[in-house]
Amino acid sequence: MKHIVRAFVVVLVLTGAVATTQTSNASAKNKIVASRTSMLPVPTCAPNDPNACGMGTR
């Protein structure tokens, strides 16, 4: 029984180590880039609005 528990712990440690290296490699390679300008957010208020869409009231 002791050998089974130790083997299970070893498998968990190895799986965690592999998952950590895979995550760090994936985050270094995948960067989010807007490929079209239509994908970017468009403001709905005029840029020269003194009230700033009602945000400056408080």
DOROKE-478507 format. One record per residue (C-alpha): x, y, z negated; residue in one letter. Coordinates in Angstrom, 2 decimals. Layout:
<pts>
PT        X        Y        Z  residu
PT        X        Y        Z       a
...
</pts>
This chain:
<pts>
PT        X        Y        Z  residu
PT     0.00     0.00     0.00       m
PT     2.88     2.33    -0.81       k
PT     4.38     1.76     2.65       h
PT     1.10     2.58     4.36       i
PT     0.79     5.89     2.52       v
PT     4.40     6.82     3.29       r
PT     3.94     5.96     6.96       a
PT     0.79     8.08     7.08       f
PT     2.63    11.03     5.52       v
PT     5.47    10.68     8.02       v
PT     2.99    10.66    10.91       v
PT     1.29    13.80     9.56       l
PT     4.62    15.61     9.19       v
PT     5.70    14.70    12.72       l
PT     2.33    15.74    14.15       t
PT     2.53    19.09    12.36       g
PT     6.07    19.70    13.63       a
PT     5.07    18.94    17.22       v
PT     1.98    21.15    16.97       a
PT     4.05    24.03    15.60       t
PT     6.56    23.87    18.46       t
PT     3.79    23.62    21.03       q
PT     2.01    26.66    19.57       t
PT     5.14    28.81    19.53       s
PT     5.95    27.84    23.14       n
PT     2.42    28.59    24.31       a
PT     2.28    32.00    22.65       s
PT     5.59    33.00    24.25       a
PT     4.44    32.07    27.76       k
PT     0.81    33.21    27.83       n
PT     0.33    36.95    28.00       k
PT    -3.04    38.55    28.67       i
PT    -2.85    41.02    31.54       v
PT    -5.74    42.87    33.17       a
PT    -5.48    41.91    36.82       s
PT    -8.08    44.40    38.04       r
PT    -8.96    47.86    36.85       t
PT   -12.63    46.85    36.83       s
PT   -11.85    44.53    33.92       m
PT   -10.76    47.44    31.71       l
PT   -13.28    49.12    29.39       p
PT   -14.86    52.26    30.80       v
PT   -15.68    55.13    28.42       p
PT   -19.30    56.30    28.54       t
PT   -18.73    59.81    27.14       c
PT   -17.21    62.75    28.97       a
PT   -13.55    63.29    28.04       p
PT   -14.16    66.99    27.29       n
PT   -17.21    66.40    25.05       d
PT   -16.68    68.50    21.86       p
PT   -19.00    66.23    19.85       n
PT   -17.12    63.09    20.95       a
PT   -20.29    61.03    21.53       c
PT   -21.63    61.91    18.09       g
PT   -18.57    60.57    16.28       m
PT   -17.50    63.98    15.00       g
PT   -20.71    64.68    13.07       t
PT   -19.46    63.26     9.75       r
</pts>
